[in-house]
Amino acid sequence: MKVKTEGSRNNATGVAMIPKDLPDNDDESLFELVKETSPPAFTDSSKLEYSKKGDFTHYPGTAVAVHYNDDHDVDFQSKMAQKIKDEEEFKKYHSSVMKPDTSIQKRDFFFAWLCLFCLIFVGILVYGFASGLFLPSNGGNSDPSIPAEPGISHAERQAYMDELLDFFQLPFLQPSSPQGQAMQWLSFQDAPLDVPDASQDTATAIYQRIRLQQRFALAVWYFDQGGPKLWSTINRDTAAGWMTHGIGVHECDWHGIDCEVLPGMELLSDRESAARVVVGIRLDATMGVGLTGTSLSSELGMLTNLRRLNFSNQRLEGSIPDEWKAMTNLEVLALSKNNIRSTIPEWIGKSWPQLHTLVIDGNLVEGTLPSSLLSMTKLRHMELQTNQNLGGNFDEVMHAIPSLEYLDISSTDLEGTLPSEVIMSELRLFKAWNTKRLSGSIPNEIGLWKKLESFSLDDIPEMTGSLVTEFGYLTNLKTLQIMRTPITGSLPTELGALNMLRRMELSFLELESTLPIEYANLSALERMDLHINYGLVGTIPTEYGDLANLKHFDVRATGLTGVVSTEICELKLDILWVACREVNVNPKALVCDCCEDCEAGATNGTNGPVRRKRY
């Protein structure tokens, strides 16, 4: 069988079939096979170039292309034909081998295009998120059920977003961050606001900046505090505003936001409304809002006109941001009962000179009272209680700010004594429960605290002294509570002059006296609790039957004896607790004919309680 080659005389290519009996990878045998059918001059194996279809490992049955570089005609003669398995198979291989093998080229071409496509795709993603191209018109991670302001193209919104990013000088924002979600809402859902040029200083431009800042700051706060999921009451109320119902609605009309007209801009109109600025935020638990953020949004520092901030009774965490010192007009900060772990910042005195109410009780506030606090002469109301790691000297604050009206230092690590050198003429309430480092005694000068309405001590082991008679001068006093404190002495008769006193709780003390008959003049008294004062002796004055408003009377665990009079039994008491007499057990205890459920078995007057029937 004769097989013609293709090509010129000087450059020809033939095809042969490797016999099945040819050993694998035996190049010499392959060369000998080809040489046997070649012209005599073709004797140098270096002049033979061959390539095998597949992975370049020849095996029986594979067609081989043979190329001759000598100037000879090449015929596969009868000897070569004898090596071919069959002619049809040879023709098949000949047909495929004579064509260029493109499988590898196709594979490489495919992978090259795949890599190029991936690079282009990644580039588009980066550009899209950086520029907002892929931010949906419904505001991204905000509630998709909220419709966007109609009549604005995506390109226009994208341009607006670019303006906002430039205005706020913001870097790339993660779309899922509170800042990113707020920016998406402003850009792609909300009604666009005018963005003033940085060089403009007109009243209109100033107010436009304020609008953008306060709207962005409030939007960040909303998303930072789980607004779409947790603000259930607000999100259901179509009049509440915020992100769900606040598109195109002035932020001053949102639920929990208080605003006033900016001084000097009373005539400036803004979409048929006055130039209003945010001066108050109240989003406490009573508003149906659940705040659970792990940080206090620094963007609230943009609200430079803010005067009142109330996030009480929530689950906020984090610390007071330094950016908040820009709120130089702040007057009230109420963060009561959260999980805020923070110090009271040192800059508080300089940055918040108008602050008069600081309510941070029930948190994890730590550190010491900052020295700058002493310069805050406008401070009137301080609730520091239940911050067990808060230390420092509370009496320094009382010395520096004698105009204080309310001070609660319960369950803190604060230390000091009640001042005798300073007259707290404006103080209305002083409370210290479980304040272990409060020491000293009650000063006689307390009688000069003329506006005092409530004085309350409980579990103060380091305090000594007695109940000073000067308490009788505090004609505005409504609550006198001293409990679980080693106070000694007698019950001052002067307390009988306190016509406004409603609660007298002097229990777990070391008092030694009789019950003053003057206490029958306490016409407003509702609660008298003297239990666990073993040094109280004598009888209960019959005149106490004149205490028409008395609802709670407790004299358990005292040395009182005698009979509970009919006049006292006829009072409309809710509770009457006494230590009653049991034969051969406590013969010196009180006899109470109007009592029931006397519990026997205890001595020294401690058995009880004995409950009077309720009316």
C-alpha positions in Angstrom: 0.0 0.0 0.0 1.4 3.4 -1.0 0.6 6.5 1.0 1.5 9.9 -0.4 2.9 12.6 1.8 1.9 16.3 1.8 4.2 19.2 1.3 7.1 20.3 -0.9 10.1 18.2 -1.9 12.2 19.8 0.8 9.7 19.8 3.6 7.4 16.8 3.6 5.2 15.2 6.3 3.9 11.6 6.4 1.8 9.7 8.7 2.4 6.2 10.1 0.5 4.0 12.5 2.5 2.7 15.4 2.1 -1.1 15.5 0.6 -2.7 18.5 3.7 -4.8 19.0 5.9 -1.7 19.3 7.1 -1.2 22.9 5.9 1.9 24.7 8.3 4.9 24.8 10.7 3.1 22.5 11.9 6.0 20.3 14.7 3.9 18.7 12.2 1.3 17.5 10.0 4.1 16.2 12.9 5.6 14.3 13.9 2.3 12.8 10.4 1.8 11.6 10.4 5.1 9.9 13.9 4.7 8.5 13.1 1.4 6.9 10.6 3.1 4.7 12.7 6.2 4.1 15.2 7.0 1.3 18.7 5.7 2.0 20.1 9.2 2.7 17.8 9.6 5.7 19.9 8.0 8.3 20.4 10.7 11.0 17.8 10.5 13.7 18.3 14.2 14.5 16.7 15.0 11.1 13.5 13.3 12.2 10.9 15.3 14.1 7.8 13.6 15.2 4.9 14.5 17.4 2.4 12.1 18.9 -1.3 12.9 19.4 -2.3 12.9 23.0 0.0 13.5 26.0 3.2 12.9 24.1 3.5 9.3 25.3 3.1 7.0 22.2 1.4 3.7 22.6 0.3 1.1 20.0 -2.5 2.3 17.7 -1.5 6.0 17.9 -0.9 7.9 14.6 2.5 9.6 14.3 3.2 12.5 12.0 6.7 12.2 10.5 8.5 15.2 9.0 11.4 14.9 6.7 13.8 17.8 6.2 15.9 16.3 3.4 15.2 16.9 -0.3 13.6 13.5 -1.0 10.3 12.3 -2.0 8.8 10.3 0.8 6.7 7.2 0.2 5.4 4.7 2.7 6.2 1.5 0.7 5.1 -2.0 1.1 7.3 -2.6 4.2 5.5 0.2 6.0 2.2 -1.0 4.8 2.9 -4.4 6.4 3.2 -2.6 9.8 -0.2 -1.0 9.6 -3.0 -2.8 11.4 -5.6 -2.0 8.8 -6.1 0.5 6.1 -9.3 2.0 7.4 -7.9 2.6 10.9 -4.8 4.1 9.3 -6.9 6.5 7.2 -8.9 7.6 10.3 -5.7 8.4 12.2 -4.2 10.0 9.1 -7.2 12.3 8.7 -7.0 13.5 12.3 -3.2 13.7 12.6 -2.8 15.7 9.4 -5.1 18.4 11.0 -3.6 20.6 13.7 -4.2 19.3 17.2 -6.2 22.1 18.7 -7.5 20.5 22.0 -4.7 21.9 24.1 -5.0 25.3 22.4 -8.7 25.3 23.0 -8.2 24.4 26.7 -5.6 27.2 27.1 -7.9 29.6 25.3 -10.8 28.8 27.5 -8.9 29.3 30.7 -7.4 32.5 29.5 -10.9 33.9 28.8 -12.2 32.6 32.1 -9.4 34.4 34.0 -10.0 37.6 32.0 -13.8 37.4 32.8 -13.1 36.9 36.5 -10.8 39.9 36.6 -13.4 42.1 34.8 -16.2 40.8 37.1 -14.2 41.6 40.3 -13.4 45.0 38.9 -17.0 45.8 38.2 -18.0 44.7 41.7 -15.4 46.9 43.4 -16.4 49.9 41.3 -20.1 49.2 41.7 -20.1 49.1 45.5 -17.6 51.9 45.8 -19.7 54.2 43.6 -23.1 52.9 44.7 -23.9 51.5 41.2 -25.2 48.2 42.7 -27.1 49.8 45.6 -30.8 49.1 45.0 -33.2 51.9 44.8 -35.0 50.8 47.9 -32.1 51.6 50.2 -30.1 48.4 50.3 -30.2 46.9 53.8 -33.1 49.0 54.9 -36.7 47.6 54.7 -37.3 46.7 51.0 -41.0 47.3 51.5 -40.3 51.0 51.9 -40.9 52.7 48.5 -38.3 55.2 47.2 -39.2 58.8 46.4 -40.6 58.6 42.9 -39.5 60.5 39.8 -35.8 60.3 40.3 -33.6 58.2 38.1 -30.9 55.9 39.3 -28.2 58.0 37.7 -29.5 61.1 39.5 -29.5 59.3 42.8 -26.0 58.0 42.2 -24.8 61.6 41.5 -26.6 62.7 44.7 -24.8 60.0 46.7 -21.5 61.2 45.3 -22.4 64.7 46.5 -23.2 63.4 50.0 -20.0 61.4 50.3 -18.1 64.5 49.3 -20.1 66.7 51.7 -19.5 64.4 54.7 -15.9 63.7 53.5 -16.6 60.0 54.0 -14.3 57.2 52.7 -15.6 54.0 51.2 -18.5 52.7 53.3 -19.3 49.1 53.8 -22.9 48.8 52.6 -23.8 46.6 55.6 -22.5 49.1 58.2 -24.9 51.5 59.9 -23.2 54.4 58.1 -23.5 52.6 54.8 -27.1 51.8 55.3 -27.9 55.4 56.3 -26.1 56.6 53.2 -28.0 54.2 51.0 -31.3 55.3 52.5 -30.5 59.0 52.1 -29.3 58.5 48.5 -31.7 55.9 47.0 -34.9 56.2 49.0 -35.2 59.5 50.8 -36.3 62.8 49.1 -33.0 64.5 48.2 -32.0 67.6 50.1 -30.0 70.5 48.8 -26.2 70.1 49.2 -24.6 73.5 49.7 -21.2 74.4 48.4 -18.5 74.5 51.0 -17.7 78.1 50.3 -21.3 79.3 51.0 -22.0 80.9 54.4 -25.4 82.3 53.9 -28.2 81.5 56.4 -29.7 79.2 53.9 -26.5 77.3 53.3 -25.9 77.0 57.1 -29.3 75.5 57.6 -28.9 73.1 54.6 -25.7 71.8 56.3 -27.6 71.3 59.6 -30.4 69.4 57.8 -28.0 67.0 56.1 -26.0 66.4 59.3 -28.9 65.8 61.6 -30.7 63.6 59.1 -27.6 61.5 58.5 -26.8 61.3 62.2 -30.3 60.1 63.1 -30.4 57.6 60.2 -27.1 56.1 61.4 -28.5 55.8 64.9 -31.6 54.0 63.6 -29.6 51.4 61.7 -27.0 51.1 64.5 -29.7 50.2 67.0 -31.4 47.5 64.9 -34.2 49.9 63.7 -35.6 47.7 60.9 -36.1 44.8 63.2 -36.4 46.1 66.7 -38.3 49.4 66.5 -41.5 47.5 66.3 -43.9 50.2 67.6 -42.4 53.0 65.6 -42.2 50.9 62.4 -45.9 50.1 62.6 -46.9 53.7 63.2 -47.4 55.5 59.9 -47.1 58.9 61.7 -43.8 57.9 63.5 -41.5 58.8 60.6 -37.9 57.5 60.8 -36.8 55.2 57.9 -40.0 53.3 57.4 -42.4 56.3 57.2 -40.1 59.2 57.1 -39.3 59.6 53.4 -39.6 63.3 52.6 -40.8 64.0 56.2 -38.8 66.5 58.2 -36.8 64.7 60.8 -38.3 67.1 63.4 -41.6 65.3 62.9 -40.2 61.9 63.7 -41.2 60.0 66.8 -39.1 60.9 69.8 -37.5 64.0 68.2 -37.9 67.5 69.6 -37.0 70.5 67.6 -36.9 74.3 67.9 -36.5 77.1 65.5 -32.9 78.0 65.1 -32.3 81.5 66.6 -31.8 84.1 63.9 -33.5 82.0 61.2 -37.1 82.4 62.2 -38.0 83.7 58.7 -36.1 81.1 56.8 -38.5 78.6 55.1 -37.7 75.0 54.4 -40.5 73.3 52.4 -43.2 75.3 54.1 -41.7 74.8 57.6 -39.5 76.9 59.8 -35.8 76.4 60.1 -36.1 73.8 62.8 -33.1 72.0 64.4 -33.0 68.9 66.6 -32.7 69.9 70.3 -34.0 66.7 71.9 -34.0 62.9 71.4 -36.1 60.7 73.7 -36.0 57.0 72.8 -36.5 55.2 76.1 -38.2 51.9 76.7 -41.6 53.6 77.2 -41.5 54.7 73.5 -41.7 51.2 72.2 -38.1 51.3 71.0 -35.5 48.5 71.6 -32.0 49.9 71.5 -29.4 47.1 71.5 -26.4 48.6 69.8 -22.9 47.6 70.9 -21.7 51.2 70.5 -23.0 54.7 70.9 -23.0 56.2 67.4 -20.3 58.8 67.2 -22.3 60.5 64.4 -24.7 61.9 67.0 -21.9 64.4 67.7 -23.0 66.1 64.5 -26.1 67.3 66.4 -24.4 70.4 67.8 -27.7 72.0 68.8 -28.8 69.0 70.9 -29.8 69.9 74.4 -31.6 66.7 75.7 -30.6 63.1 75.1 -32.5 60.3 76.7 -31.8 56.6 76.0 -32.9 55.2 79.3 -33.9 51.7 80.2 -32.5 50.1 77.1 -29.7 47.5 76.4 -27.1 49.9 75.0 -23.4 49.0 75.2 -20.2 50.7 74.4 -18.7 53.9 75.8 -19.3 57.6 75.5 -17.6 58.6 72.2 -15.2 61.5 72.1 -17.1 62.9 69.1 -20.0 63.7 71.5 -18.0 66.6 73.0 -19.1 68.6 69.9 -22.6 68.7 71.5 -21.6 71.8 73.4 -25.2 72.8 74.1 -26.1 69.6 75.9 -28.1 70.1 79.0 -29.5 66.7 79.8 -27.8 63.3 79.4 -29.9 60.3 80.5 -28.5 56.9 79.9 -30.1 55.1 82.8 -30.2 51.3 83.1 -28.1 50.2 80.1 -24.9 48.2 79.8 -22.6 51.1 79.0 -19.0 50.4 80.0 -17.3 53.8 80.1 -15.6 56.3 82.2 -17.0 59.8 82.7 -14.8 61.6 80.1 -12.4 64.2 81.4 -13.6 66.6 78.7 -17.1 66.7 80.2 -16.5 69.9 82.1 -15.1 71.9 79.2 -17.3 70.5 76.4 -20.6 70.3 78.2 -20.7 73.5 80.2 -24.5 73.8 80.0 -25.1 70.3 81.4 -27.4 70.4 84.4 -28.7 66.7 84.5 -26.4 63.7 84.4 -28.3 60.4 84.7 -26.0 57.3 84.2 -27.3 55.0 86.9 -27.5 51.2 86.4 -24.6 50.9 84.0 -21.0 49.7 84.1 -19.4 53.1 84.5 -15.9 52.9 86.0 -12.9 55.0 86.9 -13.1 58.1 89.0 -15.1 61.3 88.9 -13.1 63.6 86.6 -11.7 66.8 88.0 -13.4 68.8 85.3 -16.7 67.9 86.9 -16.0 70.3 89.6 -16.2 73.2 87.2 -19.7 72.4 86.1 -21.5 75.0 88.2 -24.7 74.5 86.3 -25.0 70.9 87.3 -28.1 70.2 89.4 -29.1 66.6 89.1 -26.7 63.6 89.3 -27.8 60.0 89.4 -24.6 57.9 89.7 -26.0 54.9 91.5 -25.5 51.2 90.7 -22.1 51.7 89.1 -20.1 49.6 91.5 -16.7 50.4 89.9 -17.2 54.2 89.9 -14.9 55.8 92.5 -13.7 59.2 93.6 -14.7 61.7 96.2 -18.4 62.6 96.1 -17.9 65.2 98.8 -15.6 67.2 96.5 -18.5 67.6 94.1 -20.8 68.8 96.9 -18.2 71.3 97.9 -17.6 72.6 94.4 -21.3 72.6 93.4 -23.4 73.7 96.4 -26.3 74.3 94.1 -26.8 70.6 93.5 -30.4 69.6 93.9 -30.3 65.8 93.5 -27.5 63.4 94.3 -27.7 59.6 94.4 -24.5 57.7 95.0 -26.0 54.3 96.0 -24.1 51.1 95.2 -20.9 52.8 94.0 -17.3 52.9 95.2 -17.5 56.6 95.9 -16.1 57.8 99.2 -16.3 60.9 101.4 -18.4 62.4 104.2 -21.4 64.6 104.3 -20.1 68.2 104.2 -20.4 70.4 107.3 -18.6 73.4 105.8 -20.9 73.8 102.8 -24.6 74.6 103.0 -26.4 72.6 100.4 -29.2 75.1 100.3 -30.7 73.8 97.0 -30.4 70.0 97.7 -33.7 68.2 97.5 -32.6 64.6 97.6 -29.6 62.8 99.0 -29.5 59.0 98.7 -26.8 56.5 99.6 -27.7 52.9 99.8 -25.0 50.3 100.0 -22.3 52.9 99.8 -19.6 51.2 101.8 -17.1 54.0 101.8 -19.4 56.8 103.0 -18.1 57.6 106.5 -18.4 60.2 109.2 -21.6 61.3 110.8 -24.7 63.3 110.0 -23.6 67.0 110.4 -25.6 69.4 112.5 -25.5 71.7 109.5 -28.0 69.5 107.7 -30.6 71.6 109.4 -29.6 74.4 106.9 -30.4 72.2 103.9 -33.8 73.9 103.8 -35.1 72.5 100.6 -34.3 68.9 101.5 -37.3 66.6 100.7 -35.7 63.2 100.9 -32.7 61.9 103.0 -32.0 58.2 102.6 -29.2 56.0 104.0 -29.2 52.3 103.9 -26.4 49.8 104.7 -23.7 52.3 105.5 -21.4 50.4 107.9 -18.8 53.2 108.3 -21.2 55.9 109.4 -21.5 56.7 113.1 -23.2 59.4 115.3 -26.8 60.0 116.1 -30.0 61.3 114.6 -29.4 65.1 115.0 -32.2 67.2 116.3 -31.6 69.6 113.4 -33.7 67.3 111.2 -36.6 69.0 112.8 -35.8 72.2 110.9 -36.3 70.6 107.5 -39.9 71.5 107.1 -40.0 70.3 103.4 -38.8 66.8 104.4 -41.1 64.1 103.0 -38.9 61.0 103.4 -36.5 60.2 106.2 -34.9 56.8 105.8 -31.9 55.6 107.8 -31.6 51.8 107.9 -28.9 49.2 108.6 -26.5 51.8 109.8 -24.8 52.0 113.3 -26.7 55.1 114.3 -27.2 55.5 118.0 -29.0 57.9 120.3 -32.7 58.6 120.7 -35.6 59.5 118.5 -35.6 63.3 118.3 -38.8 64.8 119.5 -38.2 67.6 116.9 -39.2 65.3 114.1 -42.8 65.8 115.3 -42.7 69.3 113.6 -42.3 67.8 110.1 -45.9 68.3 108.9 -45.0 67.1 105.3 -43.2 63.9 106.4 -44.8 60.9 104.8 -42.2 58.1 105.3 -40.2 57.6 108.5 -38.1 54.5 108.3 -35.6 54.2 111.1 -35.0 50.4 111.3 -32.0 48.2 112.0 -30.4 51.0 114.1 -29.2 51.1 117.7 -31.6 53.7 119.0 -32.5 53.9 122.7 -35.5 55.8 123.7 -39.3 55.9 124.0 -41.6 56.8 121.2 -42.1 60.5 121.3 -45.7 61.6 121.7 -44.9 64.5 119.4 -45.0 62.1 116.4 -48.8 62.1 116.7 -48.6 65.5 115.0 -47.2 64.0 111.8 -50.5 64.5 109.9 -49.1 63.5 106.5 -47.3 60.3 107.8 -48.2 57.2 105.8 -45.4 54.8 106.9 -43.7 54.4 110.3 -41.1 51.6 110.4 -39.1 51.3 113.6 -38.4 47.6 113.7 -35.2 46.0 115.0 -34.4 48.7 117.5 -34.1 46.7 120.7 -33.4 49.9 122.7 -36.9 51.3 122.0 -38.9 50.9 125.2 -42.2 51.9 126.7 -45.5 51.8 125.1 -47.1 53.0 121.9 -48.7 56.4 122.6 -52.4 56.2 122.3 -52.2 59.6 120.5 -50.8 57.8 117.5 -54.5 57.0 116.8 -54.6 60.6 115.3 -52.3 59.6 112.4 -55.2 59.4 110.0 -53.1 58.8 106.9 -51.0 56.0 108.5 -51.1 52.8 106.4 -48.0 50.9 107.6 -46.9 50.6 111.2 -44.0 48.3 112.1 -42.5 48.0 115.6 -41.3 44.4 115.5 -38.1 43.4 117.4 -38.2 46.3 119.8 -38.5 46.5 123.6 -42.0 48.0 123.4 -44.6 46.6 125.8 -48.1 47.3 126.8 -51.3 47.2 124.8 -51.9 48.4 121.3 -54.7 50.9 121.9 -58.1 50.8 120.5 -57.4 54.2 118.8 -54.6 52.6 116.8 -56.6 49.5 116.0 -59.3 51.8 114.5 -56.9 53.3 112.1 -57.4 52.2 108.5 -54.0 50.5 108.4 -53.0 48.1 105.7 -50.2 46.6 107.8 -49.7 46.5 111.6 -46.6 44.6 112.6 -45.9 44.1 116.3 -44.2 41.5 118.5 -47.1 40.0 120.3 -47.3 38.4 123.7 -47.3 34.6 124.1 -47.7 33.1 127.5 -44.4 31.8 129.0 -42.6 32.9 125.8 -42.4 36.7 125.6 -44.5 38.1 128.5 -43.2 41.6 128.0 -44.3 42.0 124.4 -47.3 43.9 123.1 -50.9 42.9 123.6 -52.8 43.4 120.4 -56.5 42.5 120.4 -57.0 43.6 116.8 -54.1 41.5 115.6 -54.1 38.0 114.2 -51.7 35.3 113.2 -49.3 35.8 116.0 -46.3 33.5 115.5 -45.1 31.9 118.7 -41.7 30.4 119.5 -39.4 33.3 119.3 -38.0 35.4 122.2 -36.8 39.0 122.8 -39.7 40.3 120.8 -38.6 39.0 117.4 -41.5 36.8 116.7 -43.8 38.0 113.9 -45.0 39.4 111.7 -48.4 40.0 113.2 -50.8 41.2 110.5 -53.8 43.3 111.2 -56.9 42.6 109.2 -57.1 44.7 106.1 -60.1 47.0 105.7 
